[in-house]
Amino acid sequence: MLKCIIIGMNAVARASVVWLNYNSMRFIDIALESLNSFLSLDFDGYELVVVDNASTDGSFERIRRFIEEKRPSGVRVKIVRNERNLGYAGGMNVGWEARDPDSKYVAFANNDLIPTPQSLTKLIEHMEGNEGVAAVSGLIYYGDGRIIYSAGGWGDELWFFDDICNGFVIDECPGINKEHHVTYSDGAYMVVRVDVVRRTMPNGKPFIDETFLYLDDVLLGLVLWNMGYKSMYIPINAGLHFTSMTTRGPLISRYVIRSFTALSIIVETKYSNTTKHLLMIRRSIGNKILCLFKDDFCLKYYGYIDGIRLGNYLRSVLGTLNLYKAPYVKVSIYDLIKEALMVRGRVKVTHNMLVNS
């Protein structure tokens, strides 16, 4: 049973912001700054939907009290508390269902993301009048305000997906001041067009509950491109992201391997009939052997097993998706060899590396 509390005005909102919380007392100052910033956006007629994923550390009570004390008179706030942790995908879907039915746009935001005041206005302005654009995100910095966290998302032919210009400063990211098509919009803070999501995604929801974490924004972007819609990077300063505040440590590795494995099952590339099977063997047998020596590899092995199950389920729901319908990064023979030898490392991508961008 969901508990929904509505605080404030009853005016129809043109946009809804879904803000997700889970056990944020460790970084409650950041979470409250994020919440206060989303309560203070320079945008007329929006609502804030706060979803709590069954927090047990007192953060829900602290956040609810903060809203009651600080909410501006012109902002309507809905508070929804889940009875269990549904992850990013399930939690955001709950917020989506609780949104004002007349909202044309919905923004999704993490509780460690502090937006700039005009970010929502500027993102939506770029979507207005362009019905083919279904999802957008802007330039997001790490918490230091200097290093780039995301300028949109990319995917390559070996099923790796990550943030464009991640770890770069502005001068290292060519094209940062221009609009670009991207593989997917970044789920830390992105805006989607409601009518398109309702038409293209299963059950009319933006995310698939079973993905839980780390496979939500990527899947949405790929489905949108495969259905003829676009995801875009918009060159506006969207905010600061204090990353991995909710999910930390070795558990991340399990979800990352799970994500890559599931994507290799449902996303078709030119390597689907050859290299994919070698990567699967490496992730299964290789990580199982290395698990004898280091626990981190055990988590990766379990992530692989989870990824197989999830990938098969997603294929039954979505069918297969074609990477080449979206902007993507080509993989060279050199990259292929390095991946086979497990020495490829993290790939850093700029906008000019995307094909069809």
N, C-alpha and C positions, 0 to 999 in steps of 0.2 A: 504494500500500500504506500503510495507516494503522498507526502504532505506538502501542499503548496500554500504559501502565504503571499498575499498581494498587499503591497504597501504603496499608497500614493494615488496619483491621478488616474482617471479612467479614460483619458483621451486615447484615440486610436494611434498606434505607433506605426510609423512607416518603416522603421528598422528595429530589429531586436538584437541585443548583444547577449550571448550565452557565455557566462563566466563560470568556470568549473573549479571546485575546491576539493582537496582531499588532504587531511592531516597536515595542515600548514603551520602549526604552532612553532615549528623550528625556524621558520622564516616569516613569522606573522607580520613583521614590520613591512616586508616587501609585499606580502599579500594584501595588506590593508592599503598600502600606497597604490597598488594595482587597482584595487576596488574603488578607491577614492578617485583615481584618474578616470575610470570608466563611468563613474557617477557624474563626472564633470566634463564630459565630451562637448565640444562645440557643435552640436547637432540638434536640430529641432525635431521633436516628436519621436524620440526613441524610448525603448524600455530596456531595462537590464534584468536578465533572468539569471539568478544565482543558483547553481546546482551544487549541492554537497553530496559527495560520494560516500556517505555513511562514515564520516570522520569520527574518530574515537578519542582525539587528543584535546578536545575543548575548542578547536578552531571554529567549528560551526557556530557555537554559542557566541564566541568573540566577534565573528563576522556579522551575525544577525544583530548584535547590540550596536556595532559600528554603523550598520545601515540605518537603524532606527534613530541614531543620534546625528548622523551626517548627511542623510539623503537630501539632495536639493528638492525644493517643492515641485519643480517641473519635470521630475523624472519618476516614472513608475517603476517599481522593483517587484519582481516575483521571486520568492525563495522556495526552492524545491529541495527536499531532503530525501535521498534514496535510502532504502533499508539495507543495501549492501553496496560494496564498491563495484561499479560497472565499468571502470577504466575510462579512458578518454572517449572511446567510441560510444559506449553505452550511456555514459553521463551526458555527453553532448546531445545524443539523440533524445534524452529525456528533456533537456532544455529546448530542443527543437519542437517537441510535441507541446511544450508549455507556452510557446511563443504566441504573441498576438496573431490571430489568423489573417489580419490585414497587412502584416508586415511584408514588404516586397523584398527586403534583404535581411539576412541573418549573418551576424559576425560571431565567430567562435574565438575565445581567448583563454589562455592559460592564466592561472593565478599568480604566476611569476613574471607576467608581461605587463609593463607599464607603458600605456599608449601615449602618444602626443595628442594634445587637445583636438586638433583638426583632422586627425587621421581617418576617422570614420567618414567624415564629410568628403574628404579628398578621394578616398577609395571608391565611394559610391558615385561620386561625380564622374569618374572614369568608366563606370558601368552604365550610367544613364545614357540612353540613346544608342547603345551597342548591345543589342539583344543576344549576339553570339558569344559574348563574354559571360561566363557563368560563375567564375571564381577569381578573386584577386587577392594579392598580398603585397605589402610594401617592403621598404628597406628596414630591416630589424637589426639592431645592434645588440651585442652582449651588454651586460650591465655596466661596463666601463664607458660606454658611449663612443668608443673609438674603433673597436674590432667588430667586423660584420658577422652577425649570426646567420642571416638569410637575406638573399635577394631573389626569392623564389626557390623552387625545387627542381632538381634534375634527376634523370634516370638514364642508365646506360644499357648496352646490349647484354651485359652479364648480370642484370637484375640488381645492380647497386643503385640506391637512391639516396640523395643527400641534398644539402642546401647549397645553392650557388653562392660563390665568393665567401663561404664560411672560413673564418680565420684570417681574412684579408682586411687591409685598411682600404679606404676609398680609392687611393691612387693605384691600387693593385687590381682593381675590378673594372676593366674597360666596359663601357656601355651602361654603367650604373645609373646615369642620368637620363636614360631613355626607357620607354616602355618595351617590354619583351614578352613574347610567348614563352611559357615555361612548362615543364612536365606536370607540375602541380603547384598549387598555392600552399604556403606554409601554414600548418594548422595551429601554430602558436598564436597567430592572429591573422585570420583571413575572413573575407566577406564572400558570401555566396548568394546567388539569385534563387529565390524560393521556388518560383514556378518551374525552373529548369530541373532543380534537384528532385522535385516531386514527380516529374515526368521520367527521369532517367535512372534513379536509384531504386533498389528493391524496397518495397513498402513505402516509397516516398520519403525515406529518411536519408540524410547525408552520409551516414556511416553504417557499417555492418557491426552489430553488437559483438559478434564473436571475435573480431579482431582485437578488441580490448585496448591494446597500445601499439604504437609505432607502425601501423599499417592503415591508418585512417585517411589522412590527407592524400597520401600517395594513391590509394585506390580510387578515391573520389576524383582526383585529377585524371587518372587514366580512363575511368568510365566516361567522364565528360568529353574527353577528346575522342574516344571511340564512338560516342553518340553525336559527334559533330559540333560540340561546343568547345570553348577555349578557356584556358587558365592563363592568367597574366601577372607579371610583375609590374607594379606601378611605382615610378621613381619618386616616392614621397617618404619622408622620415616617419615610420609608423610607430617606433617605440623601442624600448629596451627589454631584453629578455634575460632574466637571471636563470640560466638553464639548469635542468635536471634537479630542481629543488624537491620535487615530489618523488621521482624515481631515481635512485642512485645506486652505485656500486655494481657488482658482478651481474646482478639480475638484468641489467641493460643488455649485456652480451647475449643472454638467452633470447630476449625479445628481438634483438637485431637479427640473429641467425634465423629465428622463427619467421621473421618478416621476409628476409631474402629468399628463404626456402619456399614459402607460400607463393611469393611473386614469380618464382621460376616455374611454378606449376601452371599458373593462370595467364602469364604474360608471354606472348609469342615473340621471339626474336630469331634471327638467322642461326643462333646457336642452340635453339631449343632441341634439335634432334641429335646433337653431338656433345658439345661442351657441357650442357646442363647435366648430363648423366655423370660425367667425370667430377663435376663439382659436388653432386649429390653423394658420390662415393667418398670423396674427400671429407665432406662434412659428417658423414655417418661413421665410416670405419676410422678415418683419421682422428676425429675428435674422441671416439670411443677408446681408442688406444691411448691417446694422450691423457685421457681422463684418469688412467692408472697412475699418472705422475703429478697431475695438477687439477684441483677442483674446478678451476675456471673452465677447463675443457669439458668437464661433465655438464656444466650448465649449457655450453654450446651444443653438446650432443643432444641434451633434452630439448633444446630449442629447435634442433633439426627435426626431431620426432614430432614435436608440436606443430612445426611448420608443414610437415607432410599432411597431417590431419586437417589443419586449417586450409591449406591450399586445395585439397580435394573438396572440402566443403564449399569454399568460395567458387570453385569451378562449377559446382552444381547449382550455385545461385546466379553467378555472373556469366558463366561460359568462359571462353578465353578472350583475352584482350590483346590487341595488336599494338606493340610499343611504337611502331612506325606511324601510327595515327597522331602521335604526340611529338613535340620536340624532344630529341634524345641526344645522347652523347655516343659517338662511335667508339668502338674498342679496337685498338690496333693489335697486330700480331704480338708485338712486344708486351702489351698489357696482358694479353691472353697467356703468354708464357709465364709472366710474373704471377698471375693469378693461380696458374697450375702449380707453381712452386711455393705458393703461400707467402710471397714476398712483395705483393703489389702495394700493400699499405693503403692508407686513405687517399682517395683521389680528390684533388681540388679543381673545381670547375668554374669558369666564368661564362657569361652569356654568349660570347662569340664562339664557344665550343659546342653549342647546341645546334644540331641540324634541324632545319625548318623553323628556326626561331625568328 
